Amino acid sequence: MSEFTMPSLGADMDVGKLVQWKVKVGDRVTRGQVIAAVETSKAVLDVEVFEDGVVEALYVGEGTEVDVGTPLARIGDGSGKGRPGPETPSPGTTKPATEPGETIGAHARPEKASKEDRPLPSQPVSAGSVPADNGGHAAERILASPAARRRAREAGVDLSGIRGSGPDRAVVLRDLQGTTPGRRPAPAGGGFDREQMRATIAAAMTRSKREIPHYYLATMVDLHAAEAWLADYNQHQPPEKRLLLAALFMKATAMALARYPELNGHYGEAGFAAAPQVNLGMAVHLRGGGLVAPAISDTDKLSLPELMQRFQDLVRRARGGGLRLSEITGGTATLTALGDRGVDTVYGVIYPPQVAMIGIGRARRRPLAVGDGVAVRLAVDLTLAADHRVCDGHLGALFLNEIEQRLQQPEAL
């Protein structure tokens, strides 16, 4: 028996909303099966289960926003035996004292208290109750769940003006419904809150630049051989099966990551851990602003046609809804390409906990030295942003050279 919990997209995500259950109690599920849709600050994601079993209980109702790590369902062997969990609220039934995922009192997740929240030394406040009004500042302390405090901060709502319905009249999430003018609701139809997405990106990138010692390398790659091979290949394919240069860039990068595993993995509290497979993330610009970087599993092992199809499908689902959580969290390195925006060179910011970001600029014709002469050839700027805690510029240079050499031999990709 195990509990299926609200997943996290990283250290900067602490809340998610359960949008839809795709299973019901009693359904048998298999590893990798999508059982729920969860809304985050970036998108609505399909979330998979990671074991075989039977859905024995659903703890959280659709439309409920809960903290990351909150139990959402229980997956067991179908016997129903095991640790009991909260009941799923049914239509028309009385709501529990707190929203699913909220805790009040001694079990509440600690947060930094504001000046208004801190009791004076002479007015101690217990963790689970509100002190009587004795004219001191301690009586002004508002008891609220961490989720409610966070929502109030985002919306600019004063908790002192809200009558709580939780234990000891604590303010819980449902008490804030209709009182959050400062935060726009996420658009329907798999959209996202653009302001919230920008805040999430800002937090992740600030963390990246603060914690990761970046170093940068760049090189120019002659694409003459790749262009000639691609033209010959596409000449014999129907339009829907033709390849783009992007497929060659992805495959060459993935094969280079397999050759240099020091750039393929995650850096955590225990240091760097190389990934057992190459799951190349692709930065995808979303309509209306913002971006996501879903990953393609085993990128280095896919054929070019398979990779092209997977990439097109990933972009379609990223912009229209339907990405899986494993695609968002499973990336081992990321590639970003801004050539279609007219940018010659792009230097990326590493997406933690990854340790490498590869940049592809605009493929354009340039005068290059060929033998003893000069020829105008298609070329592209290739860059690397890497984590100096894991490797040095020497290895980074070897990695970029590996990508270049593979692009010079496109028939071997």
C-alpha positions in Angstrom: 0.0 0.0 0.0 1.3 3.5 -0.8 -0.1 7.0 -1.0 -0.2 9.0 -4.2 0.7 12.6 -3.3 0.6 16.0 -4.9 3.8 16.1 -7.0 6.3 18.8 -7.2 7.9 20.4 -10.2 10.9 21.5 -8.1 11.9 23.5 -5.1 10.0 26.6 -6.2 6.6 24.9 -6.4 4.7 24.4 -3.2 1.0 24.3 -4.2 -1.0 22.5 -6.9 -4.6 22.1 -7.9 -6.3 18.7 -8.6 -8.2 19.4 -11.7 -9.6 16.0 -12.6 -9.5 12.4 -11.5 -9.1 10.0 -14.4 -9.8 7.0 -12.2 -12.4 6.0 -9.5 -12.2 3.9 -6.4 -11.9 0.2 -7.3 -10.1 0.8 -10.6 -7.0 -1.3 -11.2 -4.0 0.8 -12.4 -0.6 0.0 -13.9 2.7 1.7 -13.6 2.8 4.8 -16.0 -0.9 5.1 -16.2 -2.3 8.7 -16.0 -4.7 8.9 -13.1 -5.1 12.6 -12.5 -4.7 16.1 -14.0 -2.9 18.6 -11.9 -2.7 22.4 -12.5 0.5 24.1 -11.6 1.7 27.7 -12.2 2.9 26.6 -15.7 0.4 24.2 -17.1 -2.2 21.5 -16.5 -0.2 18.2 -16.4 -1.3 14.6 -16.6 0.2 12.7 -13.6 1.1 9.1 -13.8 1.1 6.4 -11.0 4.4 4.7 -10.4 3.2 1.2 -9.4 0.6 -1.4 -10.2 -2.3 -1.7 -7.8 -5.9 -0.8 -7.1 -7.3 2.6 -6.2 -8.6 2.1 -2.7 -9.4 5.7 -1.8 -9.4 9.2 -3.3 -8.7 11.8 -0.6 -9.1 15.1 -2.4 -12.0 16.4 -4.5 -11.6 17.9 -7.9 -10.9 21.7 -7.9 -9.1 21.5 -4.6 -5.7 23.3 -4.2 -3.4 21.6 -1.8 0.3 21.7 -0.7 2.9 19.7 -2.5 3.3 16.3 -0.7 -0.4 16.2 0.4 -1.8 12.6 0.0 -4.3 12.5 -2.9 -5.1 8.8 -3.1 -4.3 5.4 -1.7 -3.0 2.7 -4.1 -3.1 -0.8 -2.6 -3.8 -4.4 -3.4 -7.6 -4.0 -3.4 -8.1 -5.4 0.1 -8.6 -2.0 1.6 -6.3 -2.8 4.4 -3.7 -0.3 5.4 -3.4 3.1 6.9 -6.7 5.0 6.7 -6.8 8.4 5.0 -9.2 11.3 4.7 -12.4 10.7 2.9 -13.1 12.3 -0.5 -15.7 15.0 -0.1 -18.9 14.2 -1.8 -21.4 16.7 -3.3 -23.8 17.9 -0.7 -21.8 16.7 2.3 -20.4 19.0 5.0 -16.8 20.1 4.3 -14.1 19.0 6.8 -12.8 21.5 9.4 -9.8 22.2 7.0 -9.3 21.9 3.3 -7.4 18.7 2.2 -3.7 19.4 2.6 -4.1 22.1 5.3 -2.8 21.7 8.8 -3.4 23.9 11.8 -1.6 24.2 15.1 1.3 22.0 16.2 1.4 20.0 12.9 1.4 23.1 10.7 4.4 23.6 8.4 6.6 26.3 9.9 6.8 29.6 8.1 8.7 32.8 8.7 6.3 34.9 10.8 5.8 38.6 9.9 6.0 41.2 12.6 2.2 41.1 13.0 2.4 37.3 13.5 5.1 37.3 16.1 4.0 37.3 19.8 5.7 39.6 22.2 8.1 37.9 24.7 5.7 38.7 27.5 2.7 37.3 25.6 3.6 33.7 24.7 1.3 32.0 22.1 0.8 28.3 22.0 1.0 26.5 18.7 -2.6 25.3 18.7 -4.7 28.1 20.1 -5.5 31.8 19.9 -4.8 33.7 23.2 -7.5 35.6 24.9 -7.8 39.3 24.2 -6.0 41.1 27.0 -5.2 44.3 25.2 -1.7 43.2 24.1 -0.4 42.6 20.6 -0.6 38.9 21.0 -4.4 39.0 20.7 -3.9 40.3 17.2 -2.2 37.2 16.0 -4.2 35.5 13.3 -4.3 31.7 13.3 -4.3 30.4 9.8 -3.1 27.4 7.8 0.2 27.8 5.8 -1.8 27.5 2.5 -4.2 30.2 3.6 -1.4 32.5 4.6 0.4 32.0 1.3 -2.8 32.7 -0.7 -3.5 35.8 1.3 0.0 37.1 0.7 -0.3 36.5 -3.1 -3.7 38.3 -3.2 -2.9 41.1 -0.8 -5.7 40.1 1.6 -5.7 41.1 5.2 -6.4 37.9 7.3 -7.6 40.0 10.2 -10.8 40.8 8.4 -11.7 37.2 7.7 -13.7 35.0 10.0 -12.1 31.5 10.0 -14.0 28.3 9.8 -11.2 25.9 10.8 -10.2 24.6 14.2 -10.2 27.4 16.8 -11.6 29.7 14.1 -8.4 29.4 12.1 -8.5 30.8 8.5 -8.3 28.0 5.9 -8.3 28.1 2.1 -12.0 28.0 1.6 -12.4 31.1 3.7 -10.5 33.0 1.0 -12.8 32.1 -1.8 -14.1 35.3 -3.5 -11.6 37.4 -1.6 -8.5 37.1 -3.8 -8.6 40.1 -6.2 -4.9 40.3 -6.4 -4.5 36.9 -8.2 -6.2 36.1 -11.5 -7.6 32.6 -11.9 -5.9 30.3 -14.4 -7.6 30.4 -17.8 -9.9 27.5 -18.7 -9.0 24.9 -21.2 -5.5 24.0 -20.1 -4.2 27.5 -20.0 -2.0 29.1 -17.3 -1.8 32.3 -15.2 0.9 34.3 -17.1 1.8 36.4 -14.0 2.2 33.3 -11.9 4.3 31.6 -14.5 6.6 34.6 -14.7 6.9 34.5 -10.9 7.8 30.8 -11.0 10.4 31.2 -13.8 11.9 34.2 -11.9 12.2 32.1 -8.7 13.8 29.2 -10.6 16.3 31.3 -12.5 17.2 33.4 -9.5 18.0 30.2 -7.6 20.0 29.0 -10.6 22.2 32.1 -10.8 22.5 32.3 -7.1 23.5 28.7 -6.4 25.1 27.4 -9.6 28.5 28.7 -10.7 28.0 28.9 -14.4 30.7 28.8 -17.0 30.1 29.5 -20.7 31.6 28.2 -23.9 30.7 28.8 -27.6 31.8 27.5 -31.0 30.7 27.9 -34.6 29.7 24.7 -36.4 29.8 24.3 -40.2 26.5 22.7 -41.3 27.4 22.1 -44.9 27.4 18.3 -44.5 24.2 18.3 -42.4 22.4 20.6 -44.9 23.4 18.4 -47.9 22.4 15.1 -46.1 19.1 16.6 -45.0 18.1 17.9 -48.4 18.8 14.5 -49.9 16.8 12.7 -47.2 13.8 15.0 -47.4 13.7 14.7 -51.2 12.6 11.1 -50.8 10.0 11.7 -48.0 6.4 12.9 -48.1 6.0 16.4 -46.5 4.7 15.1 -43.2 7.8 12.9 -42.7 10.5 15.4 -43.6 13.1 16.3 -41.0 14.1 19.7 -39.7 17.6 20.6 -38.6 16.3 20.6 -35.1 16.1 16.8 -35.2 19.8 16.6 -36.0 20.7 19.1 -33.3 18.7 17.1 -30.7 20.2 13.7 -31.7 23.8 15.0 -31.8 23.4 16.7 -28.4 21.9 13.6 -26.8 24.6 11.3 -28.2 27.2 13.7 -26.9 25.6 13.7 -23.4 25.7 9.9 -23.4 29.5 10.2 -24.2 30.0 12.8 -21.4 27.7 11.8 -18.5 29.3 14.5 -16.3 26.9 16.9 -18.0 23.9 14.6 -17.9 22.2 14.4 -14.5 21.2 16.3 -11.4 23.1 18.1 -8.6 21.5 17.7 -5.2 22.4 17.8 -1.5 24.7 14.8 -1.9 26.4 16.3 -4.9 26.2 15.3 -8.6 24.5 12.1 -9.7 24.8 11.1 -13.3 21.5 10.0 -14.9 21.2 6.4 -16.2 19.6 7.7 -19.4 19.5 10.8 -21.6 16.2 12.6 -21.3 16.8 15.8 -23.3 14.6 18.7 -22.3 13.5 21.1 -25.0 12.6 24.7 -24.2 9.2 25.4 -25.7 7.8 29.0 -26.0 4.2 29.2 -25.0 1.6 31.3 -26.8 0.9 34.3 -24.6 4.3 34.2 -23.0 6.3 31.9 -20.7 8.0 28.6 -21.5 8.3 25.0 -20.4 11.1 22.5 -21.0 9.5 19.0 -21.3 11.9 16.1 -21.9 12.1 13.3 -24.4 13.0 10.0 -22.8 16.0 8.1 -24.1 16.7 10.8 -26.7 20.0 9.3 -27.8 18.4 6.0 -28.7 15.6 7.3 -30.9 15.9 7.4 -34.7 15.7 10.8 -36.4 12.2 10.2 -37.7 11.1 9.0 -34.2 12.7 12.0 -32.6 11.1 14.4 -35.0 7.7 12.9 -34.3 8.2 13.0 -30.6 9.4 16.6 -30.7 6.4 17.8 -32.7 4.0 16.0 -30.4 5.7 17.5 -27.4 5.4 21.0 -28.7 1.8 20.5 -29.6 0.9 19.2 -26.1 3.0 21.9 -24.4 1.0 24.6 -26.1 -2.4 22.9 -26.1 -2.3 20.9 -22.8 -1.6 17.3 -22.0 2.0 17.2 -20.9 2.8 14.5 -18.4 4.5 15.2 -15.1 7.4 12.8 -16.0 8.1 14.9 -19.1 8.4 18.1 -17.0 10.5 16.7 -14.1 12.5 14.0 -15.9 14.9 16.2 -17.9 18.6 15.4 -17.5 19.9 18.4 -19.6 18.1 21.0 -21.7 18.5 22.4 -25.2 17.2 25.8 -26.1 17.0 27.1 -29.7 16.1 30.7 -30.6 17.3 30.6 -34.2 13.7 31.0 -35.5 13.6 34.3 -33.6 16.5 35.7 -35.5 19.1 35.3 -32.7 22.6 34.4 -33.8 23.8 33.2 -30.3 21.9 32.2 -27.2 23.5 31.7 -23.7 21.2 29.7 -21.5 20.6 29.7 -17.7 20.9 26.2 -16.2 17.6 24.8 -15.0 18.2 23.3 -11.5 18.8 20.6 -10.5 20.3 20.0 -14.0 23.9 21.0 -14.7 24.0 21.9 -18.4 22.1 24.0 -20.9 22.9 23.8 -24.6 22.1 26.7 -26.8 21.5 26.7 -30.6 21.4 30.0 -32.5 20.3 30.9 -36.0 21.6 28.8 -38.8 22.7 31.3 -41.5 25.2 31.5 -44.4 28.6 32.8 -43.5 32.0 33.1 -45.2 34.1 30.2 -43.9 37.6 29.1 -44.5 37.5 25.8 -46.5 40.9 24.4 -47.3 43.0 27.2 -48.7 39.9 29.2 -49.9 36.8 30.8 -48.6 33.3 29.5 -49.1 29.8 30.7 -48.1 28.3 27.9 -46.0 25.4 27.4 -43.6 26.7 27.6 -40.0 25.3 27.9 -36.5 26.6 29.1 -33.1 26.6 26.4 -30.5 26.9 27.3 -26.8 27.1 25.5 -23.5 26.3 26.8 -20.0 27.6 24.3 -17.4 27.9 23.9 -13.7 31.5 24.5 -12.5 30.9 22.3 -9.4 30.6 19.3 -11.7 33.1 19.9 -14.5 35.6 22.4 -15.9 35.9 24.1 -19.3 38.2 21.4 -20.6 35.4 18.8 -20.5 32.9 21.3 -21.7 35.0 22.0 -24.8 35.3 18.3 -25.5 31.5 18.0 -25.2 30.9 20.8 -27.7 33.5 19.3 -30.1 31.6 16.0 -29.8 28.4 17.6 -31.0 30.2 19.3 -33.9 31.8 16.1 -35.0 28.5 14.3 -35.0 26.9 17.0 -37.0 29.7 16.6 -39.6 28.6 12.9 -40.0 24.7 13.2 -40.2 24.4 9.8 -41.8 25.6 8.2 -38.5 23.0 10.0 -36.4 
